[in-house]
Amino acid sequence: MPLSPEQIREIEDQRSTPQPTLRAVSPGMEKHLYTAHEVLDHGFVRVIDYMGDDAAICQAARVSYGKGTKSVQNDEGLIRYLMRHWHSTPFEMCEIKLHVKLPVFVARQWIRHRTANVNEYSARYSILDREFYIPAPEHIAAQSVVNNQGRGATLEGEEAARVLEILKADSNRCYDNYEAMISDEGQQGLARELARMNLPANVYTQWYWKVDLHNLFHFLRLRADHHAQYEIRVYADAICNIVADWVPAAYGAFEDYRLGGANLSGRAMDCVRRMLKGEEVTQETSGMSKGEWREFEAELRG
Ligand SMILES: Cc1cc2nc3c(=O)[nH]c(=O)nc-3n(C[C@H](O)[C@H](O)[C@H](O)COP(=O)(O)OP(=O)(O)OC[C@H]3O[C@@H](n4cnc5c(N)ncnc54)[C@H](O)[C@@H]3O)c2cc1C
């Protein structure tokens, strides 16, 4: 279970004491504040705080004295223009602070996004919980034969059961030893900062993660993409749902130009032009490598 009854009570307390404010408020985001959205078997994402809304992006773009809003249609048009032309700084005026609980191997991928502020749960100071990510059976898959960085067909039957058994047994054995090392029957026990090194990468950690909307979109473009590993993609998907409610116009533009759009090289654009003129272009006549051509075809097929 991602949250204990005590943590749920704390969150309910926070949600039951609204405060008046002159700041911009996004009605869509208010419903997400403090609420934990469950991800994987023990993880979650919850919004701790945010700054700005769609109007704040327009306000910054127009450097205006008032709200910066002209009309919803006008604002949406401006936001789409900014997104289309990579005019990114107005998006940096919005910020979000998340509390995330995630397996350590996912955290290692996540932390590569350097343009955020992070504060992680200290396993030097505190004792980690006995919580490990164990994939659901449908996510136990074989190594991909076409992509060295991915997974292929789902493992079935005995093979899947054997993998699950190993994952569970190793996780529990490591945790038993972790506990034994830190509480050495009346003795002081091993320091937590040392005992933790024996825990596997599927143990859960937690952090507060604050980022501006421009850099969040960069994170989401890379991690909500099908090339990203499933276990980080589900976090990105949960955040996408939150952002869609927070800044609907900006998210709509992001979805259209970044998630749904494609980057084409000069050679690819040349092929598109030739195709539009009726020429039958093949990989051999495209000037592209086999890999590039495969990806180009996949983009065109959608
Ligand atoms: C599908 C996938 C596979 C990956 N595989 C690997 C892998 O095998 N091995 C591996 O090591 N990583 C891997 N990565 C991580 C990847 O290389 C990036 O580190 C990660 O996506 C963060 O991207 P970023 O640096 O653009 O983001 P951020 O750190 O958020 O930076 C955003 C932008 O700010 C600028 N920036 C920030 N900090 C600096 C800096 N110090 N110097 C210069 N410019 C900076 C850059 O323009 C950067 O694009 C993978 C990522 C993905 C999505």
The ligand as a MOL file (V3000), in Angstrom:
LIG
                    3D

  0  0  0     0  0            999 V3000
M  V30 BEGIN CTAB
M  V30 COUNTS 53 58 0 0 0
M  V30 BEGIN ATOM
M  V30 1 C 14.9050 6.3840 -23.9140 0
M  V30 2 C 16.1130 6.9150 -23.1710 0
M  V30 3 C 17.2620 6.1520 -23.0930 0
M  V30 4 C 18.3870 6.6370 -22.3970 0
M  V30 5 N 19.5050 5.8520 -22.3140 0
M  V30 6 C 20.5930 6.3030 -21.6140 0
M  V30 7 C 21.7820 5.5150 -21.4820 0
M  V30 8 O 21.8590 4.4110 -21.9860 0
M  V30 9 N 22.8160 5.9990 -20.7590 0
M  V30 10 C 22.7850 7.2460 -20.1710 0
M  V30 11 O 23.7490 7.6520 -19.5380 0
M  V30 12 N 21.6700 8.0210 -20.2870 0
M  V30 13 C 20.5850 7.5870 -20.9690 0
M  V30 14 N 19.4620 8.3730 -21.0590 0
M  V30 15 C 19.4530 9.6840 -20.3830 0
M  V30 16 C 19.6300 10.8370 -21.3910 0
M  V30 17 O 20.8970 10.7530 -22.0360 0
M  V30 18 C 19.5150 12.1880 -20.6390 0
M  V30 19 O 20.5090 12.2480 -19.6390 0
M  V30 20 C 18.1760 12.3750 -19.9790 0
M  V30 21 O 17.1520 12.0640 -20.8710 0
M  V30 22 C 18.0260 13.8130 -19.4920 0
M  V30 23 O 17.9170 14.6450 -20.6020 0
M  V30 24 P 18.4670 16.1210 -20.6020 0
M  V30 25 O 19.9340 16.1490 -20.2720 0
M  V30 26 O 18.0810 16.7460 -21.9140 0
M  V30 27 O 17.5840 16.7770 -19.4240 0
M  V30 28 P 17.9660 17.8880 -18.3540 0
M  V30 29 O 19.0670 17.4190 -17.4830 0
M  V30 30 O 16.6690 18.2850 -17.6980 0
M  V30 31 O 18.5010 19.0770 -19.1820 0
M  V30 32 C 17.6340 19.8270 -20.0570 0
M  V30 33 C 18.5190 20.5580 -21.0380 0
M  V30 34 O 19.3160 21.5020 -20.3200 0
M  V30 35 C 20.6480 21.5270 -20.8570 0
M  V30 36 N 21.5860 21.1200 -19.7910 0
M  V30 37 C 21.2670 20.7920 -18.5180 0
M  V30 38 N 22.3780 20.5530 -17.7930 0
M  V30 39 C 23.4160 20.7380 -18.6410 0
M  V30 40 C 24.8280 20.6240 -18.5120 0
M  V30 41 N 25.4030 20.3070 -17.3700 0
M  V30 42 N 25.5920 20.8650 -19.6010 0
M  V30 43 C 25.0400 21.1880 -20.7720 0
M  V30 44 N 23.7150 21.3180 -20.9760 0
M  V30 45 C 22.9050 21.0850 -19.9180 0
M  V30 46 C 20.6420 20.5700 -22.0440 0
M  V30 47 O 20.3470 21.3120 -23.2060 0
M  V30 48 C 19.5100 19.6360 -21.7690 0
M  V30 49 O 18.9290 19.0510 -22.9130 0
M  V30 50 C 18.3460 7.9200 -21.7630 0
M  V30 51 C 17.1790 8.6830 -21.8640 0
M  V30 52 C 16.0690 8.1920 -22.5420 0
M  V30 53 C 14.8200 9.0410 -22.5950 0
M  V30 END ATOM
M  V30 BEGIN BOND
M  V30 1 1 1 2
M  V30 2 1 2 3
M  V30 3 2 2 52
M  V30 4 2 3 4
M  V30 5 1 4 5
M  V30 6 1 4 50
M  V30 7 2 5 6
M  V30 8 1 6 7
M  V30 9 1 6 13
M  V30 10 2 7 8
M  V30 11 1 7 9
M  V30 12 1 9 10
M  V30 13 2 10 11
M  V30 14 1 10 12
M  V30 15 2 12 13
M  V30 16 1 13 14
M  V30 17 1 14 15
M  V30 18 1 14 50
M  V30 19 1 15 16
M  V30 20 1 16 17
M  V30 21 1 16 18
M  V30 22 1 18 19
M  V30 23 1 18 20
M  V30 24 1 20 21
M  V30 25 1 20 22
M  V30 26 1 22 23
M  V30 27 1 23 24
M  V30 28 2 24 25
M  V30 29 1 24 26
M  V30 30 1 24 27
M  V30 31 1 27 28
M  V30 32 2 28 29
M  V30 33 1 28 30
M  V30 34 1 28 31
M  V30 35 1 31 32
M  V30 36 1 32 33
M  V30 37 1 33 34
M  V30 38 1 33 48
M  V30 39 1 34 35
M  V30 40 1 35 36
M  V30 41 1 35 46
M  V30 42 1 36 37
M  V30 43 1 36 45
M  V30 44 2 37 38
M  V30 45 1 38 39
M  V30 46 1 39 40
M  V30 47 2 39 45
M  V30 48 1 40 41
M  V30 49 2 40 42
M  V30 50 1 42 43
M  V30 51 2 43 44
M  V30 52 1 44 45
M  V30 53 1 46 47
M  V30 54 1 46 48
M  V30 55 1 48 49
M  V30 56 2 50 51
M  V30 57 1 51 52
M  V30 58 1 52 53
M  V30 END BOND
M  V30 END CTAB
M  END
